[in-house]
């Protein structure tokens, strides 16, 4: 493990301490889990963007016109 300093907004830190106490976990565990989940979501988003990069591009104006024509807007 590596130690670091993180500055939290006071209300956020209080909420984090309450969560740690009510779940019988350390603050560092909760922070590690939150960072891990965020990085996992980013990796999923990047993979989706990479896969979609090969899709044909549709101008926004055309999408908007299609939505209006189909009475979805």
Secondary structure, 3 states (H helix, E strand, C coil): CCCCCCCCCHHHHHHHHHHHHHHCCCHHHHHHHHHHHHHHHHHHHHHHHHHHCCCCCCCHHHHHHHHHHCCCC
